[in-house]
Amino acid sequence: MKKLLLDKIKNKTMIAGVVGLGYVGLPLAVEKAKAGFKTIGFDIQPNKVNMVNLGHNYIGDILDSDLVELVKSGMLKATSDFSFVKDVDFIAICVPTPLDEHQEPDISYVRNSAMEIAKFMKKGTIVVLESTTYPGTTEELIKPILESGSGLECGKDFYLGFSPERVDPGNLFYKTKNTPKVVGAIGDDAKEIISSVYRSVLESEVFIVSNPAVAEMEKILENTYRNVNIGLVNEIGRLCNKMGISVWEVIEAAKTKPYGFQAFYPGPGLGGHCIPLDPYYLTWKAREYGFHTTLIENSMIINDSQPEYCVKRAMHILNKKKKAINGSKILLLGVSYKKDISDYRESPAIRVYKELKKVGAIVEYYDPWVCEFKNIYGESGKSILELTPEIIADYDLVMITVDHNNVDYEMVRKNAKMIFDLKDVMKSNTERDNIEVL
């Protein structure tokens, strides 16, 4: 079975499957198809399936021409019918792993995907989980579901592993194809086969670890590292504000050290599908071992409270102008979770939007990437259509919440009554009395 699969990989006769056609799954499916493997994408959302089959790119990090050509040539297709799992040799699970209302891991998408795969998988199938999750998920959750649902034995009849997704929406250099890949699998044969699949698709290094739990923990470490360091710089930023010091200037000075320092920057909080969520997976799992992740939890508290801190600062800025925040007109520039993308999952700017409304502000936003938003917490909004000097001048306060490149900040600077710059796009230009920087 191992030799047959390795031959299929080498000869490009392996059929690949990807469950979940979002920011992780669709680029992965495209790269597999571009590498010469016929690929089937599975998704329970009919609109995504239809868009893929029509060649409509809804992700942003994929060339429209690539998607159209792959669909037209028959190398890539999408479906909501999981019975087609019987046709694939390799299948990657790339579904969301959000938090529930109690801030605990919601692994229902992973569980349901594994159950559907188990119904139709054949002997010799390679299954890889890519969704970010807590250490132990592959062996403790996925393996039993696949074995009981299929009647097959892991390591003997099918191969199972974990390879964490590494997707940075909007990154102009690192994409799915050239980002190094980590693989952890159950058994040496599974490690060899799964790593061979990724080596045949990607241009980057494939690094093999001893088991899936190591790969799962590695992914959590990547994003917890960022969470902790952003929490540190947000706390330093609050202290610098009290001391009358520019945290941005402090960071620029610290960056001159050629070793031992990596720059992180303050902002309205954390957003996206990984960094704000992954530490919760780790702290939840740690409790099973009676272990308290004190440093990590403290960084989460700081970052989670950053939107409220920004609103308090906005109150003080308006108060200095003899204005109450209740009834003031405030414009947010940007609601996506990072610059130059349309993704607003867990966006801290939307948290700022919500908190401003709670204290009575009249809030609107402008975002050339997000014409409207509606999130799982019930917040929704629509972008104003354009920025003009007259429109800018009509607001009591303009808050720069995302540093999108395609905004005329010089026009904003000249016409705004007051600016609260959370991203230092004005480059600490505080000699003007209408600008304050986070």
N, C-alpha and C positions, 0 to 999 in steps of 0.2 A: 504493500500500500504506500509506504514512504517513497519507494523508487518511482512508482507510477505518478505520484503527485509532483515529485521533483522534475520528472520528465515533462509533465504538463506545464509546469512553470517555465521551464527552459524553452519549450516549443511554443509557448504562448497559446496553448489550447485550454488552459484553465479558464473556467467561467467564474467571474467575481461577483459578489453581491455586497451591497452596502445598505444597512437599515438606518434610516434617518437622513433626509436630504436637506440638512440645514447648513450652517456655516462650516461644520466639520465634514459631514458626510458627502455633500455635493462636490466640493473640491477633490476629495479622495476618490470618488467615483469617476470624475473627469480624468484624473491622473492615471487611474488603472486602465481606463479605456484608451487614453492616449498612448499608453505603454504597449498596447496591442492585445489586451484582454477584453473579451466581450464582458460587459458589465450590466448588471440589473440593479437599479436603485429601488428600495422599498420605503414607502412612507404612508402613514395612515391619513395624511391630509391630501384629499383629491386635488386641491388647487396646486400644490407643489408638484404632484405627479403630472398634471396637465401641463404646467409650465415647462417642466423638463422635456416632456415629449414634444412640445412645440418649439423647443430650442430657446425658450425665454430665460435669460439669466436673471435671477433675483438675489444673488449673493453679493456681487461686486468685485470679488477677487478672482473671477474667471473671465477669460476672453469670450465675448459673445460668439465670435466666429468659431472658436473651438467647440463650444457646446452645440451649435447648429450643425457643424460638420460631423461630430460624433453621433448625434441622433440620426442625421440623414444617412450615414453609412451603416447604421445598425449596430455600431459598437456600444452604444449606450441607450438604455430605455428605462423607464420608471413604471412602477405599478404599486397598487395597494393590495394586490393578491399575493399572499404569502405562500401559496402553493407552489409558486415558482422557485422557492427555496430548494426544491428537489432537483433543480437544474444546475445549481451552483456548486463549485468545489471549495470556494473560500467566501466567507461572509464576515464583514466587520459591522459591529454594533456601534452606531454613532448617534445615540439619542440623548435628549436632555437629562440632566440629573440636578434638578432644582432643589430648593429647600421647601418644606411644608410650612404651614402656618405657625408651627412651634419651633421653627428654625432648625429642624432636624432633616436628615437626608430623605428625599423622596425618590426612591429607586423603582417606582412603579413602571416607568417607561422601559427601564432595563429589564425588569422582571417580565413584563408583558412581551417584549421583543424576544427574549429567550424562550418563552413558552410557545410563541408562534413558530420560531425556528425549529424547536424540538418536534413539532408535529410533522414536519416535512423533510427534515435533514436525512441524508443518506449516509451509508458507511463511507468513510474517507473524507468527510466534510471537515474543513478547517474553520474554526470559529474564533474570532478575536474581538474582545471588548475594547473599544477606544474611549468610551465615555468616562469622564473624570468621576472617581468614586472613592470610597474608603478602602483601606487595605484589607484584603480578605474577600472582596466581592466576587472575584472570578472563581475562587475555589469553594467558597462557602455558599454562594447563591447560584451562580450561573451553572457550574458543573452539575450539582444535583438536579436542577431543572432540566438540563439537556439530557442527562442520563435517564431520568424517570420518564420524561416525555417521549423519548425516541427509542428506548430499550437498548441503546448502544452504550459501550463502555469507553470512557475517556482514556486516551492513551493507547487503546487497542483498536477501537472502531472509529474514533474521530479525534481531532487534535484541538486543544483549547489554549488560548493565551490572552495576555493583556498587553496592549501597546498604546500608551496615552497619546491622545491628540495634542498637537502643538500648533494651534492656529492663532494668529495675531491679525485680526481684521484691519485692513488699511496699511499693513506693513508693505512698503514698496520693494523690499529686497527678499525677505524670507517668506516663502510660500510653502505650501504642502510639499512640493517636489524637492526643495533644497534645504529643508529643515531636518536636522539629525533625528533619528527615530530610536526609541528604546523599546525593546521587546522582552517580556517575561512570559514563560510558558510552562505548562505542566509536562515535564519530561524532555529529554534531550532531542528526541525526534521532532517534537512540536517546535522546539526552539529553532532547529535547523530549517524546518519547512516554512515556518512563519517568517523568519528572517529572510529566507530566500524570496518569498513573495514581495516583501518590501524592497529588497535590493533590486528586484527586477522592475520596480515601478519608480523608485526615487533615485535622485542623484546624490543623496546625502549618506552619511555614515549610519549604519544600523548597529546599535550597541545592545548586546545581549546581557541580561541579568539572570540571576539564578532561579527566580520564580516570579509568578504574577504579583505577589504581595509587595516585592521590592519595587517593581515597576509602578504599582499603584501608589506606594508611599513616595516614590520619586516625583510623581506628578504633583502630589499634595505639597511636597517640599518646595518645588518650583514656585508655586503661587503663594504659599504661606510666607516664603522669603520676601516676596514683593509686598505682601500685606503688612508684614512686620516693619519693613523699612519705610513704607509710606506712612504707617502709623507714627513711626519715630519722627519723620520730617514734619508731619502735621502737628505733632506736639511741640517740636522745636519752633515751628512757625507761630504757634499761639504764644509761646514764651517771648519770642522775638518781638511780636506786636506789643506786648506789655512793656518791653524794655526799649522800644523805639528803634529797633534794629531791623534792617531789611533781611528777611530770611533768604531771599533770592540772591542778594549779594554775598551772603554767607556761603551759600551753596556754590556759587561761581568761584569763590576763593578756595573752597575745599577741593573743588575739581582739579586744581592745579597740582595736587599731590599725585604722582604717577603710580602709586601703589596703595593698596589698603583702603581705597574709598571708591564707591560707586554712587553716582548722583541719583537721588530720587527727589521728587518735587511735590510740594503741597498742592492742594486743590479742594474742591467741594466734597470729596469723598471718593469711594471706589465704585466702579461699575463693571459691566461685562458679565460673561457667563462663567468665569472661573475665580478670579482673585477675591471677590467679596464672599464667595460661597465655600471654596475649598477648605478654609480653616475650620468651618463648622463641621465638615465631614470628619476632620481629624480630631477635634475636641470631643465629638460624639463617640467616635470609636475609642478614644483614650479612656473615656469613663468606664468602658467595659473592663479595663485593666486597673481601675482605681487610680488613674493617673490624671492630674490636673495640668493642663497646658497654660500655665499662668501668663507667661510672656505673650503668647499668641492671643489669648483671650483679651488681654489688656490692649493690644494693638487693634483688635476688632472693636472694642468699646470706643477707642479714639476715632477710628475711621467711620464707624456707624453714627457717631455724634457730630461729624464734621459739617453736614448740611445745616443742622441747627445752629452750630457755631457761626457759620457764614450768614445766617439770617440775623443773629444777634449783632454781628458786625454791621450788617446793613442798617439795622435799627439805629446804632450809634452814629453812623454816617449821616443818616437823615436828621437825627436829633441835632447834630452840629449845625445843620442848615435850618433849624427851627421847624422841622417837619416831623409829624408822627408817621409811623409806618402804616398805621390803620388809615386807609383811604388813599395812600400814595400810589402813583402809577409807576410800576417797575417793569422793565423789559429785560428778559434773559436772552443773551446771545449764545444759543446752543443748548440742545437737550440730549444729544447722543452721548454715549458713555465715553467716547474719545474723539479726537479730531478727525475730520474728513471721512467719516463713515456714517451710515444710516442706522446702525445698530444702537438701540437705546435700552437694551436689557440691563436692569439694575442701575440705571443711570443716576448718579448723585445729583445731577442738574434737575431731574424730575422730583427728587426729594426736596431740593431747594424750592422749586415751584410750589410744591404742596405746602411746605412749612410757611412760605410767604403768604399764601392764601389763608392759612389758619390764623395768622395775626392780622388779617383784615386788609392786606395789600391787594391792589388791582393788578394782576399779573398777566403779562403776555410774553410770548417768546418769538424769536426769529431764528430759524435754522434752515440753511439751504439744502441740508441733507435729509431732514425729517419734517415733511410737510404736516404730518399729524402723528400723534402718539396715543396709544391706549395700552396700559399695562395691567398686570394681573391684580393689582391693588385697587383698581377702579379709577385711577387718575387718567385724565385724557386732556388733550389740547390740540389746537391747530396753530401753525405758524402764521404770523402776519406775512403778507405777500412780498413786501420789499422794504428796504431801508433807504430812507431819504433824510436829508438834513431836517426837514420839517417834522417827520415822524420821530426821529431821535430826540429833537428838542421838546417834544410833547411829554416825555417821561421825566418823572422826578429823579429816577435812578436807573442807570443801565448797568447790569451785572454781566460781566464776561465769564460765562460758566464753562464754555468749551472754546478751545483756541483753533477753530476752523480757519483754514488758509484763505478761503474765498469770501472774506468779509473785509469791507473797507474800514479798517480801524482808525485810520487818520481822519476820515469823515466823522466817525463816531466821536473821536476825541475833540474835534472842533465844535461839535454841535450839542453834545450831551451836557445837561445841567450838572450831573454828577455821575462818576463812573466808579464802580467797585470791580476791580480787575482780579479775578480769582486765578488766572493763569499767567499773569505777568506778560501779556502780549504787548503792553505799553512799555515793557522793559524798564520797570520801576521809574517811570517818568512822573515822579510825584512833585516836581517843582511847580506844576500847575495845581491850583487849589481845587480842581474838580475831579482829581484822580486819587483813589486810594487803592492800594494793592494788598492782597491777602497776606 
